[in-house]
Amino acid sequence: MVQNANIFIEMPGPARRIRLPKGVNDRLQRLLDRQDRGEKLTAAEKREADGLVELAELLSLMRLRSEKAARNLRG
């Protein structure tokens, strides 16, 4: 049986700051742009891009949940 749990953490700053750092995001965009142009990424670049996409998605989810929690606290 799966149980839900609430975890409360203090955020170090506004939720809008929960995102990939600029340099990391730039790298991800370069890899994705190359892929979109039909260039073949190396296996290492593909793993890197996949990992960065996964991290970006996780950070987006954290940002959205943080914003929702903040709205709920305000009423």
Backbone bond lengths (Angstrom), bond angles and torsions (degrees), N, CA, C in turn:
res aa  C-N    CA-C-N  psi(-1)  N-CA   C-N-CA  omega(-1)  CA-C   N-CA-C  phi
1 M - - - 1.444 - - 1.524 109.16 -
2 V 1.319 116.32 132.67 1.458 121.96 179.11 1.517 108.69 -95.16
3 Q 1.306 115.26 132.51 1.452 120.04 178.21 1.519 108.82 -114.14
4 N 1.319 115.37 143.66 1.458 120.12 175.24 1.512 108.69 -84.06
5 A 1.313 115.77 146.74 1.453 121.09 176.83 1.515 108.64 -136.77
6 N 1.296 115.66 140.80 1.461 120.77 174.24 1.512 107.98 -98.91
7 I 1.303 115.41 132.56 1.457 121.39 177.83 1.519 106.74 -119.86
8 F 1.301 116.72 127.81 1.452 121.40 -179.63 1.517 108.91 -108.16
9 I 1.333 114.88 125.71 1.456 120.14 177.29 1.519 108.69 -130.59
10 E 1.307 116.19 149.88 1.450 120.60 176.73 1.525 107.60 -85.37
11 M 1.310 115.92 127.01 1.451 120.72 -179.43 1.523 109.21 -84.08
12 P 1.325 117.54 137.42 1.458 120.14 -178.47 1.524 114.11 -74.32
13 G 1.301 118.34 -9.40 1.460 121.68 -179.06 1.506 109.95 -171.54
14 P 1.321 116.70 -171.75 1.466 120.25 -179.41 1.537 111.76 -61.76
15 A 1.309 115.18 148.52 1.468 121.02 -178.71 1.525 111.58 -59.40
16 R 1.326 117.85 -30.31 1.465 119.99 -177.92 1.522 112.08 -63.54
17 R 1.326 117.35 -15.11 1.466 121.16 179.48 1.522 112.18 -86.08
18 I 1.320 117.65 -2.84 1.468 120.83 179.16 1.524 107.98 -82.34
19 R 1.313 115.85 93.99 1.466 121.32 -179.51 1.521 108.57 -164.67
20 L 1.321 114.65 170.45 1.457 119.58 177.79 1.528 109.34 -63.48
21 P 1.316 118.09 141.63 1.469 119.53 172.39 1.526 109.59 -60.44
22 K 1.324 117.03 153.12 1.455 122.19 -174.47 1.530 112.66 -53.67
23 G 1.305 118.22 -46.62 1.463 120.96 -178.71 1.518 112.50 -62.65
24 V 1.313 116.37 -39.25 1.465 121.24 179.58 1.523 109.59 -69.51
25 N 1.332 116.42 -42.65 1.458 120.29 178.06 1.530 110.73 -63.93
26 D 1.332 116.87 -40.22 1.465 120.21 177.66 1.527 110.83 -60.33
27 R 1.334 116.65 -43.16 1.465 120.66 178.69 1.520 110.55 -61.46
28 L 1.318 116.84 -45.62 1.458 120.80 179.06 1.526 110.02 -59.94
29 Q 1.324 117.49 -44.81 1.465 120.52 -179.34 1.528 111.25 -62.59
30 R 1.338 117.52 -39.93 1.470 120.03 177.76 1.528 111.06 -61.81
31 L 1.337 115.99 -43.79 1.468 119.57 179.32 1.529 110.96 -64.00
32 L 1.326 116.36 -44.71 1.468 119.92 -179.19 1.526 111.33 -67.37
33 D 1.326 116.99 -37.49 1.468 120.05 177.74 1.525 110.55 -62.99
34 R 1.322 116.96 -43.47 1.467 120.36 177.80 1.521 110.63 -60.38
35 Q 1.325 115.11 -44.02 1.461 120.08 -179.96 1.534 110.31 -63.22
36 D 1.336 116.86 -41.37 1.468 121.23 179.39 1.523 112.18 -64.19
37 R 1.336 116.47 -30.70 1.473 120.46 178.25 1.525 111.88 -79.64
38 G 1.320 116.45 0.04 1.453 120.38 178.33 1.516 114.28 89.29
39 E 1.337 117.05 6.49 1.455 120.01 177.46 1.526 108.70 -74.93
40 K 1.304 115.77 140.42 1.460 120.16 -179.83 1.533 108.71 -84.79
41 L 1.319 116.07 125.38 1.456 121.23 175.85 1.524 108.98 -82.45
42 T 1.330 115.87 149.31 1.459 118.56 173.29 1.524 108.08 -67.72
43 A 1.314 116.56 166.32 1.466 120.52 178.80 1.527 110.35 -59.03
44 A 1.332 116.27 -40.57 1.469 120.33 -179.84 1.531 110.53 -66.41
45 E 1.329 117.30 -41.13 1.465 120.45 178.31 1.521 111.30 -65.94
46 K 1.320 116.49 -38.57 1.472 120.52 177.91 1.528 110.44 -62.89
47 R 1.339 116.65 -45.10 1.478 120.21 177.63 1.527 110.24 -62.03
48 E 1.339 116.19 -41.66 1.460 120.76 179.24 1.530 110.26 -61.65
49 A 1.325 116.39 -48.55 1.462 120.39 -179.84 1.527 110.91 -61.86
50 D 1.318 117.16 -44.58 1.468 120.56 179.00 1.523 110.96 -59.84
51 G 1.327 116.41 -44.16 1.464 120.76 179.87 1.518 112.10 -65.02
52 L 1.334 116.76 -40.55 1.460 120.18 179.57 1.524 111.56 -69.06
53 V 1.326 117.22 -37.48 1.468 119.96 175.97 1.527 109.61 -62.88
54 E 1.328 116.38 -44.60 1.467 120.41 179.16 1.532 110.71 -60.98
55 L 1.332 116.85 -42.84 1.458 120.95 178.80 1.527 111.13 -64.89
56 A 1.329 117.19 -43.07 1.462 120.87 178.86 1.526 110.75 -61.60
57 E 1.326 116.99 -40.80 1.466 120.53 178.25 1.524 111.14 -64.87
58 L 1.332 116.91 -41.73 1.463 120.98 178.44 1.523 110.60 -62.91
59 L 1.324 117.10 -44.38 1.458 120.28 179.14 1.523 111.31 -64.45
60 S 1.317 117.48 -38.36 1.475 121.06 177.15 1.520 110.63 -62.76
61 L 1.312 116.26 -43.38 1.462 120.45 178.09 1.528 110.64 -63.12
62 M 1.322 116.72 -42.75 1.467 120.36 177.93 1.528 110.64 -62.05
63 R 1.345 116.75 -42.70 1.462 120.54 -180.00 1.524 110.58 -62.29
64 L 1.339 116.87 -46.09 1.463 120.40 -179.69 1.522 112.01 -62.96
65 R 1.322 116.21 -42.68 1.468 119.39 179.57 1.518 111.39 -68.00
66 S 1.321 116.96 -35.95 1.453 120.93 177.56 1.526 110.54 -65.77
67 E 1.327 116.61 -43.22 1.465 120.58 178.21 1.518 110.91 -63.66
68 K 1.326 116.78 -40.53 1.467 120.50 178.87 1.531 110.45 -64.88
69 A 1.323 116.87 -43.48 1.458 120.55 179.32 1.521 110.91 -62.59
70 A 1.336 116.92 -39.57 1.466 120.78 179.11 1.527 110.28 -64.91
71 R 1.340 117.41 -40.78 1.476 120.08 177.54 1.515 110.66 -63.75
72 N 1.319 117.42 -41.11 1.464 121.38 179.97 1.531 111.55 -64.41
73 L 1.320 117.28 -35.19 1.457 120.95 179.05 1.514 111.72 -70.44
74 R 1.334 116.32 -31.58 1.475 120.41 -179.82 1.515 111.89 -77.88
75 G 1.310 117.39 -14.78 1.447 118.64 176.57 1.437 112.39 119.95
